[in-house]
């Protein structure tokens, strides 16, 4: 692993031409200036060519992506099916040629690979949380855009267009990248040889790994995550979310003991999706299907009243291959805390819709409990939230949300008349919600369907495995290991997503011989190819570990 522009230049001075490709949001001119200063100090004559010169005019790019941006919808568009080549004029791209009279010609920018130059290929990557920080600071533009949009508009275009295009580009070039560069520290880049990173992916796909989580404040956010993760900045007003394992936005961090480097999770899936996903690799392709995240409302507020789209709706309207079926695992809660889940037996959809519309128009409160059922929050319960289910966590609950990976398709119906952290009311999606709500999930039938009933499926001298059955609509299932000393796990062809939900720390030993230690409330993943592993309790009291995995093809819908 290397560090700094001086070391990076050491790798490149023997070549006559180089391509430096990368993700949206890279500070390209700063990168160029610093690397150029290093070459100049060595009296190396260089010419830099910005590949964006070959991009189609902004008006043509806008026309290309506009049908996928959802018009006036503030949140939702549809996945763009095109490629990075669609952004470029082929003739202009061909015209970008190395200068034979210059010692070193460098083509740089998003899409530099597309010009058929010789020499090494570098890729400058950027974690998506850093991209969003730069977006909120007004310092980045969308792919092919002449000027920055507002952060919310920019995120929508990132999600539905830019990330789709650039991730397909990553898939194409993965095996050809000679050096991966971490671009999140603009003056202190770290980098690693492509062969070294790909070898690390191969080893990870047979063992265990943890994605780098990141944390966000929100209007309903709480204070419990600050206690669990004391190294978090304590000046933030709250932490509403922890992106524990939301693979479209997570990164993977590596270290050689001296330097650290992060690359996006996408690369790992493109290189090793079959080892990671096992028997479901054909079903999910390069999409890692299971999500873990925290929702913290301790000393905070209720989440918005919401539901998620049906599989048919999310595919037709947004281009997503599968929908946002969720569960709430109650990691912690205060006495008396509640979760809103399903409708009251007496629900009248028309009256409910009228109340919500009136509230939206006139900013009047809704007596939510008149329409929506509540259940008591109890530690270690699993509440089931298949698509179409009305729900939200109440205050004073720390939820581990175990879900299918899609994560932005929340149709809010009521947000308790509060403003977002930016002082603006968050958008509601009442009409979309009513196109997806299941009004049959009501009363006692809702309680029967939506509260998992645990039962023991295997046990030994000081361990047992508890099944927390999910709904038939869920493609994933949930088990809990409860053990005093150690317990064995077997992947049986599925990745296992795990978290220590009671106890202080544990050690995992994989079949391939890797040993890693994890602590309370940390998420880690055992790929399907790991086959088996042992969990060893390092704490003084019995441990509990939650495990989510993909149902077999005979069980899934």
C-alpha positions as CSV (number, residue, x, y, z in Angstrom):
1,X,0.0,0.0,0.0
2,X,1.3,3.5,-0.8
3,X,0.8,7.0,0.5
4,X,1.0,10.5,-0.9
5,X,1.6,12.1,-4.3
6,X,5.4,11.5,-4.2
7,X,4.9,7.8,-3.8
8,X,2.2,7.8,-6.5
9,X,4.5,9.6,-8.9
10,X,7.3,7.0,-8.3
11,X,5.0,4.4,-9.9
12,X,4.2,6.5,-12.9
13,X,7.4,8.2,-14.1
14,X,8.6,5.3,-16.3
15,X,5.5,5.5,-18.5
16,X,4.7,7.7,-21.5
17,X,0.9,7.6,-21.2
18,X,-1.5,7.1,-18.2
19,X,-5.2,7.0,-17.7
20,X,-6.7,8.2,-14.4
21,X,-10.3,7.3,-14.2
22,X,-12.6,7.7,-11.1
23,X,-15.9,8.2,-9.5
24,X,-18.2,11.3,-9.5
25,X,-17.2,13.8,-6.8
26,X,-13.5,13.6,-7.1
27,X,-11.7,16.9,-6.9
28,X,-10.0,16.4,-10.2
29,X,-8.2,19.7,-10.5
30,X,-6.8,19.5,-7.0
31,X,-5.6,16.0,-7.8
32,X,-4.0,17.1,-11.1
33,X,-2.3,20.1,-9.5
34,X,-0.7,18.1,-6.7
35,X,0.5,15.2,-8.9
36,X,1.7,17.7,-11.5
37,X,3.7,19.6,-8.9
38,X,5.5,16.3,-8.1
39,X,6.3,15.6,-11.7
40,X,7.5,19.2,-12.2
41,X,9.9,18.8,-9.2
42,X,11.4,15.9,-11.1
43,X,11.7,17.9,-14.4
44,X,9.2,15.5,-16.1
45,X,7.4,17.2,-19.0
46,X,3.7,16.3,-18.8
47,X,0.5,17.1,-20.6
48,X,-2.8,16.7,-18.9
49,X,-6.0,16.1,-20.9
50,X,-9.4,16.3,-19.3
51,X,-11.6,13.5,-20.7
52,X,-14.7,15.6,-20.0
53,X,-13.8,17.6,-23.1
54,X,-15.2,14.7,-25.1
55,X,-18.5,14.6,-23.2
56,X,-21.7,15.5,-25.0
57,X,-23.0,19.1,-24.3
58,X,-24.9,19.5,-21.0
59,X,-28.1,19.9,-22.9
60,X,-27.7,16.5,-24.5
61,X,-26.8,14.9,-21.2
62,X,-29.8,16.5,-19.6
63,X,-32.1,15.1,-22.3
64,X,-30.5,11.7,-21.9
65,X,-31.2,11.4,-18.2
66,X,-34.3,13.5,-17.7
67,X,-36.8,10.6,-18.3
68,X,-35.3,8.9,-15.3
69,X,-35.4,11.7,-12.8
70,X,-39.1,11.5,-11.9
71,X,-40.1,14.9,-13.0
72,X,-41.3,17.0,-10.0
73,X,-41.1,14.1,-7.6
74,X,-38.6,15.3,-4.9
75,X,-37.4,11.9,-4.0
76,X,-37.9,9.2,-6.7
77,X,-36.8,8.5,-10.2
78,X,-36.1,5.3,-12.1
79,X,-32.9,3.4,-12.6
80,X,-31.1,4.6,-15.7
81,X,-30.3,1.6,-18.0
82,X,-27.5,3.3,-20.0
83,X,-23.8,3.2,-19.9
84,X,-21.0,5.7,-19.5
85,X,-20.3,5.7,-23.2
86,X,-23.7,7.3,-23.7
87,X,-22.3,10.5,-22.1
88,X,-19.5,10.8,-24.7
89,X,-19.2,11.9,-28.3
90,X,-17.3,8.9,-29.9
91,X,-15.4,11.1,-32.4
92,X,-14.3,13.6,-29.8
93,X,-13.2,10.7,-27.5
94,X,-11.0,9.3,-30.3
95,X,-9.5,12.8,-30.9
96,X,-8.0,12.8,-27.4
97,X,-4.6,11.4,-28.1
98,X,-1.2,11.3,-26.2
99,X,1.3,14.0,-27.2
100,X,4.3,12.1,-28.8
101,X,6.6,15.1,-28.1
102,X,5.9,15.0,-24.4
103,X,7.5,12.7,-21.8
104,X,4.2,11.9,-20.1
105,X,0.6,12.2,-21.4
106,X,-2.1,11.9,-18.8
107,X,-5.8,11.5,-19.5
108,X,-7.9,12.0,-16.4
109,X,-11.5,12.2,-15.3
110,X,-14.7,10.0,-15.1
111,X,-14.5,7.8,-18.1
112,X,-10.8,8.1,-18.9
113,X,-10.7,4.3,-19.5
114,X,-12.9,4.7,-22.6
115,X,-10.1,6.3,-24.6
116,X,-8.0,3.4,-25.9
117,X,-4.7,4.6,-24.6
118,X,-1.8,2.3,-23.5
119,X,-0.1,2.4,-20.2
120,X,-1.4,1.9,-16.7
121,X,-5.0,2.6,-15.5
122,X,-5.6,4.2,-12.1
123,X,-9.0,4.5,-10.6
124,X,-9.7,7.2,-7.9
125,X,-12.6,5.9,-5.8
126,X,-14.7,7.9,-3.3
127,X,-16.9,6.6,-0.4
128,X,-20.5,7.6,-1.0
129,X,-20.9,9.2,2.5
130,X,-17.9,11.5,1.6
131,X,-19.6,12.3,-1.8
132,X,-22.8,13.3,0.1
133,X,-20.8,15.6,2.5
134,X,-19.2,17.3,-0.6
135,X,-22.6,17.6,-2.1
136,X,-24.1,19.3,0.9
137,X,-21.1,21.7,0.8
138,X,-21.9,22.5,-2.9
139,X,-18.6,21.3,-4.1
140,X,-19.5,18.6,-6.6
141,X,-21.6,18.3,-9.7
142,X,-23.5,15.4,-11.2
143,X,-22.0,13.5,-14.1
144,X,-22.1,15.8,-17.1
145,X,-23.8,18.6,-15.3
146,X,-22.5,22.2,-15.7
147,X,-23.3,23.3,-12.2
148,X,-24.3,21.9,-8.8
149,X,-27.9,21.1,-8.0
150,X,-29.4,21.3,-4.5
151,X,-28.2,18.4,-2.3
152,X,-31.6,16.6,-2.5
153,X,-31.8,17.0,-6.3
154,X,-28.2,15.9,-6.6
155,X,-28.8,12.8,-4.5
156,X,-31.7,11.7,-6.5
157,X,-29.7,12.0,-9.7
158,X,-26.7,10.2,-8.0
159,X,-28.9,7.3,-7.0
160,X,-31.0,6.8,-10.1
161,X,-28.5,7.8,-12.8
162,X,-24.8,8.5,-11.9
163,X,-24.3,5.5,-9.6
164,X,-26.0,3.2,-12.0
165,X,-23.7,4.3,-14.9
166,X,-20.5,4.4,-12.9
167,X,-21.1,1.1,-11.2
168,X,-21.5,-0.6,-14.6
169,X,-18.3,1.1,-15.7
170,X,-16.6,-0.3,-12.6
171,X,-17.8,-3.8,-13.5
172,X,-16.3,-3.4,-17.0
173,X,-12.9,-2.2,-15.8
174,X,-12.3,-4.1,-12.5
175,X,-9.8,-6.6,-13.8
176,X,-7.9,-3.9,-15.8
177,X,-7.3,-1.4,-13.0
178,X,-3.6,-1.3,-12.1
179,X,-3.9,1.0,-9.1
180,X,-6.8,1.9,-6.9
181,X,-6.6,5.3,-5.2
182,X,-8.7,6.4,-2.2
183,X,-9.8,9.9,-3.0
184,X,-11.5,10.9,0.2
185,X,-8.4,12.7,1.6
186,X,-7.5,15.1,-1.2
187,X,-4.0,15.9,0.0
188,X,-3.1,12.5,1.3
189,X,-4.2,9.8,-1.1
190,X,-3.5,6.2,-0.3
191,X,-3.3,3.6,-3.1
192,X,-2.9,-0.1,-3.7
193,X,-2.1,-2.3,-6.6
194,X,-5.1,-3.7,-8.4
195,X,-3.7,-7.3,-8.1
196,X,-3.2,-6.9,-4.4
197,X,-6.8,-5.6,-3.9
198,X,-8.3,-8.3,-6.0
199,X,-6.4,-11.0,-4.0
200,X,-7.7,-9.4,-0.8
201,X,-11.2,-9.7,-2.2
202,X,-10.6,-13.4,-2.9
203,X,-9.5,-14.0,0.6
204,X,-12.4,-12.0,2.1
205,X,-14.9,-14.0,0.0
206,X,-13.9,-17.2,1.8
207,X,-13.8,-15.8,5.4
208,X,-15.5,-12.9,7.2
209,X,-15.6,-9.1,6.7
210,X,-17.2,-6.0,8.1
211,X,-18.2,-3.0,6.0
212,X,-17.3,0.5,7.3
213,X,-20.5,1.9,8.9
214,X,-21.4,5.6,8.9
215,X,-23.9,7.6,11.0
216,X,-26.4,10.3,10.2
217,X,-28.5,12.7,12.3
218,X,-32.3,13.0,11.6
219,X,-35.3,14.9,12.9
220,X,-36.5,12.0,15.0
221,X,-33.0,10.8,16.0
222,X,-32.0,9.6,19.4
223,X,-29.1,9.4,21.9
224,X,-28.5,5.7,22.4
225,X,-26.0,5.3,19.5
226,X,-23.8,7.9,21.1
227,X,-23.5,5.7,24.2
228,X,-22.9,2.5,22.3
229,X,-20.3,4.1,20.0
230,X,-18.6,6.7,22.2
231,X,-16.0,7.5,19.5
232,X,-18.7,9.2,17.4
233,X,-18.6,13.0,17.4
234,X,-20.7,13.9,20.4
235,X,-21.5,17.4,19.1
236,X,-24.1,16.1,16.7
237,X,-27.6,16.7,17.8
238,X,-28.5,13.0,17.5
239,X,-27.8,9.9,15.5
240,X,-31.0,8.7,13.7
241,X,-29.4,6.1,11.5
242,X,-26.3,3.9,11.3
243,X,-25.6,2.6,7.9
244,X,-24.2,-0.7,9.2
245,X,-24.6,-2.7,6.0
246,X,-26.3,-0.8,3.2
247,X,-24.0,-2.0,0.5
248,X,-24.9,0.5,-2.3
249,X,-23.4,3.1,0.0
250,X,-20.9,1.3,2.3
251,X,-17.2,1.0,1.8
252,X,-14.6,-1.6,2.7
253,X,-11.6,-0.4,4.6
254,X,-8.2,-2.1,4.4
255,X,-4.9,-1.5,6.2
256,X,-1.4,-2.8,5.9
257,X,-0.6,-1.8,9.5
258,X,0.7,1.6,8.4
259,X,-1.8,3.1,5.9
260,X,-5.5,2.7,5.4
261,X,-7.5,2.6,2.2
262,X,-11.2,2.4,1.4
263,X,-13.0,1.2,-1.7
264,X,-16.7,0.9,-2.4
265,X,-18.5,-2.3,-1.7
266,X,-19.5,-2.6,-5.4
267,X,-16.0,-3.7,-6.4
268,X,-16.2,-6.7,-4.1
269,X,-19.5,-7.8,-5.5
270,X,-18.3,-7.5,-9.1
271,X,-15.3,-9.6,-8.3
272,X,-16.7,-12.3,-6.0
273,X,-20.5,-12.2,-6.1
274,X,-20.7,-16.0,-6.5
275,X,-18.6,-16.8,-3.5
276,X,-20.4,-14.2,-1.5
277,X,-24.0,-15.1,-2.4
278,X,-23.7,-18.8,-3.0
279,X,-26.8,-20.5,-4.3
280,X,-28.6,-17.1,-4.8
281,X,-25.9,-15.5,-7.0
282,X,-28.1,-16.0,-10.1
283,X,-31.1,-14.6,-8.3
284,X,-29.5,-11.4,-7.1
285,X,-26.6,-10.9,-9.4
286,X,-24.3,-8.2,-8.2
287,X,-26.8,-6.9,-5.6
288,X,-26.0,-7.8,-2.0
289,X,-29.6,-8.5,-0.8
290,X,-29.6,-8.0,3.0
291,X,-29.4,-4.8,4.9
292,X,-28.6,-4.0,8.5
293,X,-29.0,-0.5,10.0
294,X,-29.9,1.1,13.2
295,X,-32.9,3.4,13.9
296,X,-32.3,5.3,17.2
297,X,-35.3,7.1,18.8
298,X,-34.0,7.1,22.4
299,X,-35.0,10.5,23.8
300,X,-35.9,11.3,20.2
301,X,-39.3,11.1,18.4
302,X,-41.5,8.8,16.4
303,X,-40.4,7.9,12.9
304,X,-42.7,9.0,10.1
305,X,-45.8,6.8,9.5
306,X,-44.9,4.9,6.4
307,X,-45.1,1.8,4.2
308,X,-43.0,0.3,1.4
309,X,-43.9,-0.6,-2.2
310,X,-44.9,-4.0,-3.6
311,X,-42.4,-5.9,-5.8
312,X,-44.4,-5.1,-8.9
313,X,-44.6,-1.4,-8.0
314,X,-41.0,-0.9,-7.2
315,X,-39.9,-2.6,-10.4
316,X,-42.4,-0.7,-12.7
317,X,-41.9,2.7,-11.2
318,X,-38.3,2.8,-10.0
319,X,-36.6,-0.1,-11.8
320,X,-35.5,-1.9,-8.7
321,X,-35.2,-5.7,-9.0
322,X,-36.7,-6.4,-5.5
323,X,-38.5,-4.5,-2.9
324,X,-37.9,-3.1,0.6
325,X,-39.3,-5.8,2.8
326,X,-38.2,-5.1,6.4
327,X,-38.2,-6.3,10.0
328,X,-37.5,-4.5,13.3
329,X,-35.3,-6.3,15.8
330,X,-35.7,-4.5,19.1
331,X,-32.1,-4.2,20.3
332,X,-33.0,-1.9,23.2
333,X,-36.0,0.1,24.5
334,X,-37.2,2.0,27.5
335,X,-40.2,0.8,29.5
336,X,-43.5,1.7,27.8
337,X,-42.0,2.2,24.4
338,X,-44.2,1.2,21.4
339,X,-44.0,0.4,17.7
340,X,-46.8,1.3,15.3
341,X,-47.6,-1.8,13.3
342,X,-50.6,-2.6,11.1
343,X,-54.1,-1.1,11.2
344,X,-56.8,-1.0,13.9
345,X,-59.5,-3.6,13.2
346,X,-62.0,-0.7,12.6
347,X,-59.9,1.1,10.0
348,X,-61.8,2.9,7.3
349,X,-59.4,3.7,4.4
350,X,-61.4,6.6,3.1
351,X,-61.6,8.4,6.5
352,X,-57.9,7.7,7.1
353,X,-57.0,9.2,3.7
354,X,-59.2,12.2,4.3
355,X,-57.5,12.9,7.7
356,X,-54.0,12.6,6.2
357,X,-54.8,14.9,3.3
358,X,-56.3,17.4,5.6
359,X,-53.3,17.3,7.8
360,X,-50.9,17.8,4.9
361,X,-53.0,20.8,3.6
362,X,-53.8,22.5,6.9
363,X,-50.9,21.3,9.2
364,X,-53.4,19.8,11.6
365,X,-52.5,16.8,13.8
366,X,-53.8,13.3,13.2
367,X,-54.9,11.0,16.0
368,X,-52.8,8.2,14.6
369,X,-53.8,5.6,17.2
370,X,-57.4,5.9,16.0
371,X,-56.3,4.2,12.8
372,X,-53.0,2.4,13.5
373,X,-52.3,-0.5,15.8
374,X,-49.5,-0.3,18.4
375,X,-47.5,-3.1,20.0
376,X,-45.2,-2.9,23.0
377,X,-41.5,-2.8,22.2
378,X,-39.8,-5.7,24.0
379,X,-36.1,-6.3,23.8
380,X,-35.1,-9.1,21.3
381,X,-38.5,-9.2,19.7
382,X,-38.7,-9.4,15.9
383,X,-41.5,-7.4,14.2
384,X,-42.3,-8.2,10.6
385,X,-42.9,-5.5,8.1
386,X,-43.5,-6.9,4.6
387,X,-44.3,-4.5,1.8
388,X,-47.6,-2.7,2.2
389,X,-47.5,-2.8,6.0
390,X,-48.1,0.5,7.8
391,X,-45.5,1.0,10.5
392,X,-43.1,3.2,12.4
393,X,-41.0,3.0,15.5
394,X,-42.1,5.0,18.4
395,X,-39.8,7.0,20.6
396,X,-37.3,5.4,23.0
397,X,-36.5,2.4,20.9
398,X,-33.2,1.3,19.3
399,X,-34.2,-0.8,16.3
400,X,-31.9,-3.1,14.4
401,X,-33.6,-2.9,11.0
402,X,-33.0,-6.2,9.2
403,X,-34.2,-5.7,5.6
404,X,-33.9,-6.3,2.0
405,X,-31.3,-3.9,0.6
406,X,-33.4,-1.2,-1.1
407,X,-33.4,1.7,1.4
408,X,-34.9,4.9,0.1
409,X,-38.3,3.7,-1.0
410,X,-40.2,4.8,2.1
411,X,-43.7,6.3,1.4
412,X,-44.3,8.7,4.3
413,X,-47.9,9.5,5.2
414,X,-47.6,11.5,8.3
415,X,-44.5,13.1,10.0
416,X,-46.0,14.5,13.2
417,X,-46.0,18.1,11.7
418,X,-42.3,18.5,12.4
419,X,-39.5,19.9,10.2
420,X,-36.4,18.3,9.0
421,X,-33.0,19.3,10.3
422,X,-32.8,21.8,7.4
423,X,-35.9,23.6,8.8
424,X,-38.1,22.3,5.9
425,X,-40.9,19.8,6.1
426,X,-39.9,16.4,4.7
427,X,-41.8,15.3,1.6
428,X,-44.8,13.1,2.1
429,X,-46.0,10.4,-0.3
430,X,-49.6,9.8,0.6
431,X,-50.8,8.9,-2.9
432,X,-48.0,6.4,-3.4
433,X,-48.6,4.9,0.0
434,X,-52.3,4.3,-0.7
435,X,-51.3,2.5,-3.9
436,X,-49.4,0.0,-1.8
437,X,-51.1,-0.2,1.6
438,X,-52.4,-3.6,2.7
439,X,-55.6,-2.9,4.7
440,X,-56.1,-6.5,5.5
441,X,-53.2,-6.3,8.0
442,X,-55.4,-5.1,10.8
443,X,-56.4,-6.0,14.4
444,X,-55.5,-9.4,15.8
445,X,-54.7,-10.8,12.4
446,X,-52.0,-8.2,12.0
447,X,-50.5,-9.1,15.4
448,X,-50.6,-12.8,14.4
449,X,-48.9,-12.1,11.1
450,X,-46.4,-9.4,12.1
451,X,-44.9,-10.5,15.4
452,X,-42.4,-13.3,15.0
453,X,-42.9,-16.3,17.3
454,X,-39.5,-17.7,18.3
455,X,-38.8,-21.4,18.8
456,X,-35.7,-23.5,19.5
457,X,-34.5,-25.5,16.4
458,X,-31.2,-26.9,17.8
459,X,-29.3,-26.9,21.1
460,X,-26.4,-28.4,22.9
461,X,-24.8,-28.3,26.4
462,X,-24.5,-24.5,26.7
463,X,-25.9,-23.2,23.4
464,X,-29.0,-23.1,21.4
465,X,-30.3,-21.8,18.0
466,X,-33.6,-19.9,18.0
467,X,-35.6,-19.5,14.9
468,X,-37.4,-16.1,14.6
469,X,-39.6,-16.9,11.5
470,X,-40.1,-14.1,9.0
471,X,-43.2,-13.4,6.9
472,X,-43.7,-15.5,3.7
473,X,-43.1,-12.4,1.7
474,X,-39.6,-12.1,3.1
475,X,-36.9,-13.8,1.0
476,X,-34.6,-13.8,4.1
477,X,-34.9,-15.6,7.4
478,X,-33.6,-14.9,10.9
479,X,-31.9,-17.1,13.6
480,X,-30.4,-16.2,16.9
481,X,-27.4,-18.0,18.4
482,X,-27.5,-18.0,22.2
483,X,-24.4,-19.5,23.9
484,X,-22.2,-19.3,26.9
485,X,-18.9,-20.5,25.4
486,X,-19.0,-21.2,21.7
487,X,-21.3,-22.3,18.9
488,X,-20.8,-23.5,15.3
489,X,-22.4,-22.0,12.2
490,X,-22.8,-23.4,8.7
491,X,-23.6,-21.2,5.7
492,X,-25.4,-23.9,3.7
493,X,-25.0,-21.9,0.5
494,X,-26.1,-18.5,1.8
495,X,-24.2,-15.5,3.2
496,X,-24.8,-14.9,6.9
497,X,-25.2,-11.3,8.2
498,X,-24.5,-11.3,11.9
499,X,-24.5,-9.0,14.9
500,X,-23.7,-9.4,18.6
501,X,-26.9,-8.3,20.2
502,X,-26.2,-9.3,23.8
503,X,-22.7,-9.6,25.4
504,X,-19.5,-7.6,25.1
505,X,-17.4,-9.2,22.4
506,X,-16.8,-12.4,20.5
507,X,-14.3,-14.1,18.3
508,X,-15.1,-15.7,15.0
509,X,-12.9,-18.5,13.5
510,X,-13.7,-19.4,9.9
511,X,-13.2,-22.7,8.1
512,X,-10.3,-21.1,6.2
513,X,-8.5,-20.1,9.4
514,X,-9.2,-16.4,9.7
515,X,-9.7,-15.1,13.3
516,X,-11.5,-11.8,13.9
517,X,-12.9,-10.1,16.9
518,X,-16.2,-8.1,17.0
519,X,-18.0,-6.1,19.7
520,X,-21.5,-5.4,20.8
521,X,-23.8,-4.0,18.0
522,X,-21.2,-4.6,15.3
523,X,-22.3,-6.1,12.0
524,X,-20.2,-8.7,10.2
525,X,-20.7,-10.9,7.2
526,X,-19.7,-14.5,6.5
527,X,-19.9,-15.2,2.7
528,X,-21.5,-18.4,1.5
529,X,-18.1,-19.8,0.4
530,X,-16.8,-19.7,3.9
531,X,-18.9,-22.8,4.6
532,X,-18.5,-22.9,8.4
533,X,-17.4,-20.8,11.3
534,X,-17.1,-20.9,15.1
535,X,-18.4,-18.1,17.4
536,X,-16.5,-17.9,20.7
537,X,-17.9,-15.8,23.5
538,X,-15.3,-13.5,25.0
539,X,-17.6,-11.9,27.6
540,X,-18.5,-12.8,31.1
541,X,-22.2,-13.4,30.4
542,X,-24.1,-15.4,27.8
543,X,-23.9,-14.0,24.3
544,X,-26.7,-13.6,21.7
545,X,-25.9,-13.2,18.0
546,X,-28.6,-12.4,15.4
547,X,-28.2,-14.0,12.0
548,X,-30.0,-13.1,8.7
549,X,-29.7,-15.3,5.7
550,X,-31.4,-16.0,2.4
551,X,-34.1,-18.7,2.4
552,X,-33.6,-21.7,0.1
553,X,-35.2,-21.6,-3.3
554,X,-38.0,-23.9,-2.1
555,X,-38.9,-21.5,0.7
556,X,-38.6,-18.1,-1.0
557,X,-41.4,-16.6,-3.0
